[in-house]
């Protein structure tokens, strides 16, 4: 007789709702416990039978997953978007959500998603914090420009954020209120602090022994820098989980969603169901990569001749995904091939 128990968990900031069922669907136990490690420890001690559990991917899932993994036969994480399509119901509460997750796990219908190892998630958290610092620095730069425009002070837009030019500009603003001068100095101090911190975090990630070799291999591709390589490695994790380039293109959000019905195939804008961090970095890299990679420059020119600059950028981004996939999967450095013009 199969004595395995299947447990569904609905995790929130302060509470965790659970529902434990047998294989035949009989409810063994259900309830709500505080979302603390001490409460989970007591709850785990009450599990006398072999058990498997499933939970929805949320910002609280990571620590619960790491804490429970050594104690169960199997632990799965459900994709939140796909789970929503399956479990949509008129009546919704934490207890019912936990029961539905338990049923999906018991019937082997759970839309499971990939969860990276704890080491990768730790490094990914650092990289995303670095991206936050960059965004904050951009806000400070925009605020600096805004303050100068508010008081009618002329400035050189291209040189504004250079240290020497900014110091000289401050000395020349004798007609500007002292309050604005102080705000400008604060903005400059924040920009320098954010830049210094993000550079330190980036360098520490590049030199990390677990990913340093992969980073160096990806950087052999002309047009791929430190941030692009780090984002690729830490957002994708294990490259072997992708078998085709088309899967990666879809994961990065560089293609449109498919809508096919009655033999008609409709295509729209690029899909919003994607890894937004990868999509942002790849699109930004695709805008400047053709300057250093002649193969990507040919792709850009060919698509640009058709009259749409954004489509040309997406074509370069997809080609960049193909290059990075090949290098990361084979473990061999990138070798520039002869272009069509050189071959002719």
N, C-alpha and C positions, 0 to 999 in steps of 0.2 A: 504493500500500500504506500502511495506517495504521501509523505508527511510534510512536504515542503509548504511553508506559509508564504503568501505573497502580500507584501505590504505597500500601500500607497501613502506617500507623504505630501502634504500641502504645506510648504514652508513659507513663513512670513518673518517679519523682523522680530516680533516678540513671542510668537507661538508657532507650534508645529502640530498640524492635525494629521492623524494617522488612522488607517483602516487596515486590519490584518484579516486575510481570508485564506481558506483552504482552497485546494485545487477545484473542488466542486462548487465554489462560490459561497460556502458557509462562512459567515462572519465569526471570527474567533475573538477579536478584540478591536476596540476603536476608542478614540478619545482625543484630547488636546493636551499637550505638554508645553511648558515654557521652552523657548528656543535658547537654552543654555547648555553648556557642556556637562554640568553636574546633573541636570534633568535627563539629558540623553544617556548618560552613564547608567543612571537608575533604570531607565527604560530598556536599555540593552541587556541589563542583567535579568530582566523578566522574560527574555526570549529563550525559551527552552527547546524549541524545535528548530531545525534548519530553516532559514528564511532568505528570501530575496526581496529587494525593495526598489522602488522607482520614485523619482521626484521630478518636478518641473524645473527647467533651467531658469533661475533668477539670480539676482546679485547676492542672495544669501546662500545659494546652493553650494558654493565652493567649500566652505569650512565644514558644513554638515557632511558633504561627500567624503572629504578627507578623514573626518572623525569616525564615520560609520564603516568605511571600506574594509578595515581589517576584521570586522565582526560578522560579515554576512557571506552567503554563498555567491551572490551576484548583486551588483548595485548599478542601476541604470538611470540616465538623465534623459528626460523627454524634451523634444524640441517644442518651445512654447507656441509658435505659430501653427505648427501641424497639430499639436494637441488641442488647440482652440477649435480647429475645424472638426475634430472628432467628438469633443465633449461639450459642444454648445447645447445648452439646455435652458428652459425657462426658469427652473429653480436652481439657484447657485449659492452654495455656502461652503465653508472649509471642510466640513465633514463629508458632504457629498462629493466634493472635488477629490478628496483623498480616496474615497471608495471607487470613483471612476478610474483613477490612476491604478488602483489595485486590480480592477477588472481588466484593464488594458494589458497590464503586466501578466496577469494570470492567463489570458487568452493569446498571449504573444502578439498583440496588436499595438504595442507601445511604439510611437514614432521616436526612436532613440536618436540622440545627437551625440557628437563627439565631445568629450571633455578631456582637455590636455592634462598631462601630469602636473603635479603640484610645482615642480621646479620650473616648468615652462610658464605656468600661470604667475609665479612670483616675478619672473623676468618681464612678462607681458605687462604686469601691473606697473613696473618701473617705466617701461616704454610709454605707456599711456599717460603716466604722470608727466613725463618729459613733454609729450604733445600738449598737455594742459599748460605747461609753462610757456611753450611757444605761442599758444593762443593768447595767453595773458600779455606776453610781450607785444604782440601785434595790437592788442587793445590799447596798451600804453602809447605805442607809436601813433595810433590814430588819434588818441586823446591829445597828444602833443601838437599834432597838426591842427586839431580843432581849437585848442586854446589860442594858438597864434592867429588863426583866422578870425576868432571872436574879437580880438583886439586890433585887427587890421595890420598886423606885423608882416612885412614881406620876408620871404625865406626861399631858399633853394630846395625844392622838393627832393631832388636826387641826393643831396648832401646833408639833409636835415639830421639824420640819425648817426652821422659820423661824429666821433667824440670831439675832435678839434673844432669842427665847424659849429657844433652846438654850443661849445664854450664861448666862442667868439660872438655868436649870435646873442647869447644872454647878456654879454657886456654891452651890446649896442642897443638893447631895448630900454632906453632911458625914459620913454613915454608910456611904458606899460605899467599898470598897477603892481605893487609889490606882491599882492596875493597871487597874481598870475605867474610872476617870476618864481615864487616858492612852489607852485603847483608844477611848473615846467621842470624844476630841479627834482621834484619827487618822481615825476614820470621818468626822467632820465635815470635816476637811481634804480627804479624798479626794472627798467629795461636792461640795464647792465647786470643786475642781480639775476634776472630770469635767464639771460643769455649765458651767464657763467654757470648756473646750476644745470641748465639743459645740456651744455657741453660736457660737464662732468658726468652726468648720467649716461649720455650717449657713449662716451669713451669707456666707461665702466662696462657697459653692455657689450661693446665691440670686443673687449679683451676678456670677456667671461669665457672660461675654458670649455664650457658645455656647447657653446655656439660659435666660438671664434673661427673654427675651420670653415664652417658653412658660410659665415659672413665673408671671409676672404675669397671663397670660391665665387659667390654671387657678385662680388665687386669686380671680378675679372670681366664682367659684361660692361662694355662702355655705355654709360648713362645710368648705371645703378650705383648709388652711393650708400653710405652707412645707414641712413634712416630707412631707405627703401629695402635694403637687405635685412635689417633688424625686424622691420614690420612684417616682411614676408615670412621669416623664420618663426617669429613668436606668435603670429596670428594663425598660421597654417599648422604649426606643430609638426606632426609626423607626415612627411610628404608622401609616404607609401599609401596613405588612405585615399589618394587620388590616382586613378588609373589612366585618365585621359585629360588632355588639355582643355577640352570643352567643359569638363566638370569644374576645373579651376576658374575658367572664364566666368562661369555661372556663379561660383562661390564669391568671386571678387566683384560681382555686379556689373560686368562689362557687356552684358547682352540683355535683350528685352525679355519680358515674361512671355510664355507661350499661351495663347488662347485659341484653341482649336475646337470646332464644333461643326458637325454636319459637312465635313470635308472642306470647311473654310478655315484658313489659318490667319489670325489677326495678330499683328505685331505692334507694340507701342513703344514708349520710351524705355530706357534701361530700367531693370527691375530694382525695386527698393528692398527686396528680400535678399540681402547680401551682407558681407562683412564690410561695414562702412569704413573701418580703419584702413583696410587694404584698398578699397575702392578709391578713397581720397588720395592715398600716397601714390598709387599707380597712375591716376589721372594727372596729378601734379608732375610726376616723373615723366610722363609721356609728352608733356608740353616742352620740356627742355632736353630730353634724351636725344632727339635727332641732331642736336648740335655736336654730340660726341660720337654718335653711332651712325655711320653712313648707311647701313642697312635699314635702320629705322627711319632715316631721312628719306630714303627711297619710298618706303611705305607711306610716309606722310605726304610726300609730293604726289604720289599716285592717287591717293584718296582726295587730296586737296583739289586736284584737277576736276573732280566730279562736282565741286562747288560747295562743299559743306565742311567747315573747319572743325566742328565738334566731332563729326564722324571720323575725320582724319585723326584726331586725338585718340578716339576710342580704338581705331585700328592699330595705332602705335602701342597703346596700352595692352591690347590683346597679344600683339607680337612680343612685347616685353614679358608677358606671362609665359609664353611658349619658351622663350630663352631661359628664364629663371627656372621653369619646371625642368627643362632638360639638364641644366647644370646641377640643380639641387638633387635630382633623381639619380644621375650617373656619378656624381662626385668628381667630375672632370671639369677643368677650367674652360671658359668660353674661348673659342677660336673664331676670329672674324673670317668669314668667307668672302670670296671675290664678288663684288656687286655686278649687276647686269651691265653697267656701263664699262667697268674694267674688263669683263669677259669679252665684250664686243671689241 
